[in-house]
Amino acid sequence: MPPDDPAVKTQITKKSATKIFIERFWADDKIKFSATCLEMPDALDDEDVGTKITLEEYETDDNTKDGIAIWYWENGNKWKEYTFVNGYLDGSYKIFYENGDIRVKGERDTIGDKKEVRIGTWEYYDEDGNKTETIWSE
């Protein structure tokens, strides 16, 4: 079952005038989520690049991710790893089993006005690491 418990704390680092790097943590201080986002919390507006703040609660809009976003299982293994461009899935797309083995991998792209389109080869694996299916997407 995917981890649904809320993060206990969030650390935000100002990367530029318009981007932040956000890290959310479980109660035991293990990482829960990390991503670069195209947004700026009020607390960092007038701060220098590199400034870090820690908040108990902070939610990002789904359409603000830019770059690699990673979600983690409570045991520290990756759960999902997606690449975003300007808030849309665009690039590598991976989902992992709780043991850390790959479950699904493929690519997404933005083609014209179509967002987050599956492209290329998509591979699916069972929990033992055996490839179970390969699908070609145009």
C-alpha positions in Angstrom: 0.0 0.0 0.0 1.4 3.4 -0.9 2.4 5.7 1.9 -0.5 8.1 2.7 0.5 9.4 6.1 1.1 13.2 6.2 4.7 14.5 6.4 5.7 15.6 9.9 8.0 18.4 8.7 8.9 20.1 5.5 12.3 21.7 4.6 12.3 24.3 1.8 15.4 25.7 0.2 15.3 28.7 -2.1 17.0 27.8 -5.4 16.3 30.9 -7.4 13.8 33.9 -7.5 11.1 31.5 -8.7 12.1 28.0 -7.6 12.3 26.0 -4.4 13.6 22.6 -3.5 11.2 20.9 -1.1 11.8 17.9 1.1 9.1 16.3 3.3 10.0 13.9 6.1 8.4 11.0 8.0 8.1 11.1 11.8 11.5 9.2 12.0 13.2 11.9 9.9 13.4 9.6 6.8 12.7 11.4 3.6 9.1 11.1 2.3 9.2 13.4 -0.8 11.6 15.7 -2.7 11.2 17.9 -5.7 12.0 21.3 -7.3 8.9 23.5 -7.6 8.0 26.6 -9.4 6.6 28.5 -6.5 7.8 30.6 -3.6 6.4 30.6 0.0 5.9 34.1 1.4 8.6 33.3 4.1 11.3 33.1 1.4 10.2 35.9 -0.9 12.8 38.4 0.3 15.5 35.9 1.3 18.7 35.0 -0.4 19.1 32.0 -2.7 20.2 29.1 -0.5 18.1 30.1 2.5 16.4 27.2 4.2 13.2 27.1 6.3 11.5 24.3 8.1 7.7 24.2 8.4 5.3 21.7 10.0 2.9 22.0 7.1 3.3 23.1 3.5 1.6 21.8 0.5 2.6 22.5 -3.1 0.3 22.7 -6.0 0.4 19.7 -8.3 1.2 21.8 -11.3 4.4 23.5 -9.9 6.9 20.6 -10.1 9.9 21.2 -12.4 12.6 18.5 -12.6 12.8 15.2 -10.8 10.2 14.5 -8.1 10.7 11.5 -5.8 8.3 9.9 -3.3 9.6 7.4 -0.8 8.2 4.4 1.1 8.5 4.6 4.9 11.4 2.2 4.7 13.4 4.8 2.7 13.2 3.1 -0.7 11.8 5.0 -3.7 8.1 4.7 -4.4 7.8 6.9 -7.4 10.2 9.0 -9.5 8.8 11.3 -12.2 10.3 14.0 -14.3 8.3 17.2 -14.7 8.7 20.3 -16.9 6.7 23.4 -16.0 4.3 21.3 -13.9 3.6 18.5 -16.4 5.0 14.9 -16.5 7.6 15.1 -19.2 10.4 12.6 -19.2 11.3 9.6 -17.1 8.5 7.9 -15.2 9.2 5.1 -12.7 7.3 3.3 -10.0 8.9 0.9 -7.5 7.8 -1.9 -5.2 8.4 -1.3 -1.5 11.4 -3.6 -1.6 13.1 -1.1 -4.0 12.7 -3.1 -7.2 11.3 -1.4 -10.3 7.6 -2.0 -11.0 6.9 0.3 -14.1 9.2 2.4 -16.2 8.5 4.5 -19.2 8.6 8.0 -20.6 6.0 10.9 -20.7 6.1 13.8 -23.1 4.2 17.0 -23.9 3.3 16.9 -27.6 1.6 20.0 -28.9 -1.4 20.7 -26.7 -1.4 17.1 -25.4 0.1 16.9 -21.9 1.7 13.9 -20.2 1.5 11.5 -23.2 3.0 8.1 -22.9 5.8 7.6 -25.4 8.2 4.9 -26.3 8.6 1.6 -24.6 6.9 1.0 -21.2 8.1 -2.0 -19.2 6.2 -3.7 -16.3 7.8 -6.0 -13.7 6.6 -8.4 -11.0 7.8 -8.3 -7.4 10.6 -10.7 -8.2 12.1 -8.4 -10.9 10.8 -10.4 -13.9 9.6 -8.4 -16.8 5.9 -9.2 -17.3 4.9 -6.9 -20.1 6.4 -4.5 -22.6 4.1 -1.9 -24.3 5.0 0.5 -27.1 3.3 3.9 -26.9 3.3 6.5 -29.7 
